[in-house]
Amino acid sequence: MGILENGLARMGLTPDAAKVALLEKYIAELELWNPRYGLVNAEGDDLIIRHILDSLAGVKAMQGLGPSLVADIGSGAGLPGIPLAIMLPHIRFHLVERSGKRTGFLRNIILTLGLTNVSVLEESMENLREKYELVTFRGFSPFENKLIKQLKKILCEEKGTVLAYKGRQKQIDEELEALEDDPEREISIMAVDVPFLEEERHLVIMHLH
């Protein structure tokens, strides 16, 4: 069993062979284009652990939240959006990325993998017009008052939720403490175990309405 399938099993994710094949194809494309585009700062097993398994740490939380449309802000190489879209084909994903070079890569990946539940928006978050039930991001930005205001503008008013991939608890606490008080904001922090990664990883789930 390879490190990808071993990691998926450890996370309690048992996808069918077709999904594993798509994940493997995505990894191969990342490895192929990374030298030219500088997509991720990792290769081989390190790429699988730090980027693919780490992205998939949000699968169960997203299943619990049950959105039909998700925006992956600052998607970059398609992380976490593409691994999540492969595992959760019933959810639609918008990959939001400002860089034309990276959106070109993302559009090519979607065609290569045949993903029908993924669209690419070459746009900054500030210019989005769509309303989303859930917004996710990974390594995009610290929590700041300006970011929270921008997120509120693109989240559905009824059940707008943010699912943010974060690292150390100490850093999360510092970011959240610096935010303006908002009695309507609900926050929960989930520690997640990314197989083979000896670092603190957390998901921050924030309801903003």
C-alpha positions as CSV (number, residue, x, y, z in Angstrom):
1,M,0.0,0.0,0.0
2,G,1.4,3.4,-1.0
3,I,1.6,6.4,1.3
4,L,-1.5,8.0,-0.2
5,E,-3.8,4.9,0.3
6,N,-2.2,4.3,3.7
7,G,-2.8,7.9,4.7
8,L,-6.4,7.8,3.5
9,A,-7.0,4.6,5.5
10,R,-5.6,6.2,8.7
11,M,-7.9,9.1,8.2
12,G,-10.9,6.8,8.0
13,L,-11.4,7.7,4.3
14,T,-11.9,4.6,2.1
15,P,-12.5,6.0,-1.4
16,D,-13.2,3.8,-4.4
17,A,-10.4,3.0,-6.9
18,A,-11.6,5.7,-9.3
19,K,-11.1,8.4,-6.7
20,V,-7.7,7.1,-5.7
21,A,-6.7,7.1,-9.4
22,L,-7.9,10.7,-9.8
23,L,-5.9,11.8,-6.7
24,E,-2.8,10.0,-8.1
25,K,-3.3,11.7,-11.5
26,Y,-3.5,15.1,-9.8
27,I,-0.3,14.4,-7.8
28,A,1.4,13.4,-11.1
29,E,0.3,16.7,-12.7
30,L,1.5,18.7,-9.8
31,E,4.9,17.0,-10.0
32,L,5.0,17.6,-13.8
33,W,4.2,21.3,-13.7
34,N,5.6,22.3,-10.4
35,P,9.2,23.1,-11.7
36,R,7.7,25.6,-14.3
37,Y,4.9,27.1,-12.2
38,G,6.3,26.9,-8.6
39,L,2.9,25.5,-7.4
40,V,4.0,23.9,-4.1
41,N,7.2,23.8,-2.1
42,A,7.3,20.0,-1.9
43,E,7.7,16.8,-3.9
44,G,7.3,13.0,-3.6
45,D,6.0,11.7,-0.3
46,D,6.3,15.2,1.2
47,L,3.9,16.6,-1.4
48,I,1.4,13.9,-0.7
49,I,1.6,14.4,3.1
50,R,1.8,18.2,3.3
51,H,-0.7,19.0,0.5
52,I,-2.9,16.1,-0.4
53,L,-3.5,14.4,2.9
54,D,-3.5,17.8,4.7
55,S,-6.2,19.0,2.3
56,L,-8.3,15.9,2.8
57,A,-8.2,16.5,6.6
58,G,-11.3,18.7,6.0
59,V,-13.4,16.0,4.3
60,K,-15.4,14.9,7.3
61,A,-15.9,18.4,8.6
62,M,-17.2,19.5,5.2
63,Q,-19.5,16.5,5.0
64,G,-20.9,17.5,8.4
65,L,-21.6,21.0,7.2
66,G,-23.3,19.8,4.1
67,P,-22.8,22.7,1.6
68,S,-23.9,22.5,-2.0
69,L,-21.5,25.2,-3.2
70,V,-18.0,26.0,-1.8
71,A,-15.5,28.7,-2.7
72,D,-11.8,27.8,-2.3
73,I,-10.2,31.2,-1.8
74,G,-6.6,31.7,-3.0
75,S,-6.7,28.2,-4.4
76,G,-3.2,28.3,-6.0
77,A,-2.5,24.8,-7.2
78,G,-6.1,23.8,-6.3
79,L,-5.5,23.1,-2.6
80,P,-7.6,22.1,-0.8
81,G,-10.3,22.4,-3.5
82,I,-9.4,19.8,-6.0
83,P,-8.7,16.9,-3.5
84,L,-12.0,17.8,-1.7
85,A,-13.9,17.9,-5.0
86,I,-12.5,14.5,-5.9
87,M,-13.7,13.0,-2.6
88,L,-17.0,14.9,-2.5
89,P,-18.3,14.9,-6.1
90,H,-21.8,15.9,-5.0
91,I,-20.5,19.3,-3.9
92,R,-19.8,22.1,-6.4
93,F,-16.5,24.0,-5.9
94,H,-15.4,27.4,-7.2
95,L,-11.6,27.7,-7.2
96,V,-10.9,31.4,-6.7
97,E,-7.4,32.5,-7.8
98,R,-6.0,35.9,-8.9
99,S,-2.9,34.6,-10.8
100,G,-3.6,34.0,-14.5
101,K,-0.7,31.5,-14.6
102,R,-2.2,29.4,-11.9
103,T,-5.8,29.6,-13.2
104,G,-4.4,28.3,-16.5
105,F,-3.0,25.3,-14.6
106,L,-6.2,24.8,-12.7
107,R,-8.4,24.8,-15.9
108,N,-6.0,22.3,-17.5
109,I,-6.2,20.1,-14.4
110,I,-10.0,20.1,-14.4
111,L,-10.1,19.0,-18.0
112,T,-7.4,16.4,-17.4
113,L,-9.2,14.9,-14.5
114,G,-12.7,15.3,-16.0
115,L,-14.0,17.1,-12.9
116,T,-17.6,18.3,-13.6
117,N,-18.2,19.8,-10.1
118,V,-15.3,22.3,-10.3
119,S,-15.1,25.8,-11.9
120,V,-12.2,28.3,-11.9
121,L,-12.6,32.0,-11.2
122,E,-9.7,34.2,-12.1
123,E,-10.7,36.8,-9.6
124,S,-9.8,38.3,-6.2
125,M,-12.1,37.6,-3.3
126,E,-13.1,41.3,-3.2
127,N,-14.6,41.1,-6.7
128,L,-16.7,38.0,-6.2
129,R,-20.5,38.4,-6.8
130,E,-21.7,34.9,-5.9
131,K,-22.9,34.0,-2.5
132,Y,-21.5,30.8,-0.9
133,E,-22.7,28.6,1.8
134,L,-19.1,27.7,2.7
135,V,-15.8,29.3,2.1
136,T,-12.6,27.4,2.6
137,F,-8.9,28.5,2.5
138,R,-5.5,27.1,3.3
139,G,-2.5,29.2,3.9
140,F,-4.4,32.1,2.4
141,S,-4.5,34.7,5.1
142,P,-4.5,35.1,8.9
143,F,-7.8,36.0,10.5
144,E,-8.0,39.8,10.4
145,N,-11.0,42.2,10.7
146,K,-10.7,43.2,7.0
147,L,-10.8,39.5,5.9
148,I,-13.8,38.8,8.1
149,K,-15.7,41.8,6.5
150,Q,-14.8,40.5,3.0
151,L,-15.9,37.0,3.9
152,K,-19.3,38.2,5.2
153,K,-20.0,39.8,1.8
154,I,-19.7,36.5,-0.1
155,L,-21.3,34.2,2.4
156,C,-25.0,33.3,2.4
157,E,-26.8,35.2,5.2
158,E,-28.7,32.2,6.6
159,K,-25.8,29.8,7.1
160,G,-22.6,31.3,5.9
161,T,-19.6,29.3,7.2
162,V,-15.8,29.5,6.9
163,L,-13.7,26.3,7.1
164,A,-10.1,27.5,7.5
165,Y,-7.0,25.2,7.5
166,K,-4.6,26.3,10.2
167,G,-1.5,25.2,12.0
168,R,-0.6,25.8,15.7
169,Q,-3.3,26.5,18.3
170,K,-1.2,29.3,19.7
171,Q,-1.2,31.2,16.4
172,I,-4.9,30.6,16.0
173,D,-5.6,32.0,19.5
174,E,-3.5,35.1,18.7
175,E,-5.4,35.7,15.4
176,L,-8.8,35.3,17.0
177,E,-8.0,37.5,20.0
178,A,-7.1,40.4,17.7
179,L,-10.6,40.4,16.0
180,E,-13.3,42.8,16.9
181,D,-16.0,41.4,19.1
182,D,-19.0,40.0,17.2
183,P,-21.8,38.4,19.3
184,E,-23.2,36.6,16.2
185,R,-19.9,34.9,15.3
186,E,-19.6,31.3,16.4
187,I,-16.2,29.6,16.3
188,S,-15.1,26.0,16.9
189,I,-11.6,24.7,16.5
190,M,-10.9,21.1,15.6
191,A,-7.5,19.4,16.0
192,V,-6.9,17.2,13.0
193,D,-4.3,14.4,12.6
194,V,-2.6,14.4,9.2
195,P,-1.0,11.0,8.8
196,F,2.8,11.1,8.8
197,L,2.9,14.8,9.6
198,E,4.5,15.7,13.0
199,E,3.0,19.1,13.2
200,E,0.0,20.7,14.8
201,R,-2.9,21.1,12.3
202,H,-6.4,22.5,13.1
203,L,-9.6,23.4,11.3
204,V,-11.3,26.5,12.3
205,I,-15.0,26.5,11.6
206,M,-16.5,30.0,11.8
207,H,-20.2,30.9,11.4
208,L,-20.4,34.5,10.5
209,H,-24.2,35.1,10.4
